[in-house]
């Protein structure tokens, strides 16, 4: 299936969905429980739940140590804006 940006969804890519950040924005997501962090690229929109700010790919979830939990408290830092 395709993401909102038009790219093919790849669960092994280091990507995430965010409600408002422009596609292509580079962000660092840090799991506040274990301090693991990953750098991801926004390529989709979501999540639809009002109390959540992003969805990460399966590869990112694995590196963040959140596969079992599914939902974590996290910090998101914008590292580089989307390239035009």
C-alpha positions in Angstrom: 0.0 0.0 0.0 1.0 3.6 -0.4 1.6 6.2 2.3 0.0 9.7 2.1 3.2 11.0 0.6 2.8 8.6 -2.3 5.7 6.3 -1.3 5.2 2.6 -1.0 4.9 1.6 2.7 7.9 -0.3 4.0 7.8 -1.6 7.6 11.6 -2.0 7.6 12.2 1.7 6.6 13.0 4.2 9.3 9.9 6.3 8.8 6.9 7.6 10.7 3.5 9.1 10.3 2.8 12.5 11.9 -0.4 14.6 11.8 1.1 18.0 10.7 4.9 17.8 10.0 5.7 18.1 6.3 6.7 15.0 4.4 10.5 14.5 4.4 11.0 16.1 7.8 13.8 14.4 9.8 12.9 13.8 13.5 14.6 12.1 16.4 12.1 10.0 18.5 13.3 9.1 22.0 11.5 6.5 24.2 11.4 8.2 27.6 11.3 4.9 29.4 14.6 3.4 28.1 16.2 6.5 26.4 16.6 4.7 23.1 16.3 7.0 20.1 16.1 6.8 16.4 16.1 9.3 13.5 13.1 9.0 11.3 11.7 10.6 8.2 8.0 11.7 8.1 6.3 10.0 5.1 2.7 9.5 6.1 -0.2 11.1 8.0 -1.6 9.8 11.2 -2.4 8.6 13.7 -6.1 9.1 13.9 -6.3 8.8 17.7 -6.5 12.3 19.2 -4.2 11.4 22.1 -1.3 10.2 19.9 1.1 12.3 17.9 2.8 9.8 15.7 3.1 6.2 14.4 6.5 4.7 13.7 7.4 1.9 11.4 8.0 -1.6 12.7 11.8 -1.3 12.3 11.7 1.9 14.3 9.5 0.3 17.0 12.0 -2.5 17.3 14.9 -0.1 17.8 13.0 1.9 20.3 12.1 -1.2 22.3 8.4 -0.7 22.0 7.2 -3.7 20.0 5.3 -5.3 22.9 4.0 -2.0 24.4 2.8 -0.6 21.1 2.4 2.9 22.6 5.0 4.8 24.5 5.7 8.2 26.0 8.3 9.8 23.7 10.0 13.0 22.9 10.1 14.1 19.2 12.7 16.6 18.1 12.8 18.1 14.6 16.3 17.7 13.2 15.9 18.9 9.7 12.9 20.4 7.9 11.6 18.9 4.7 13.6 19.6 1.6 11.6 21.4 -1.1 
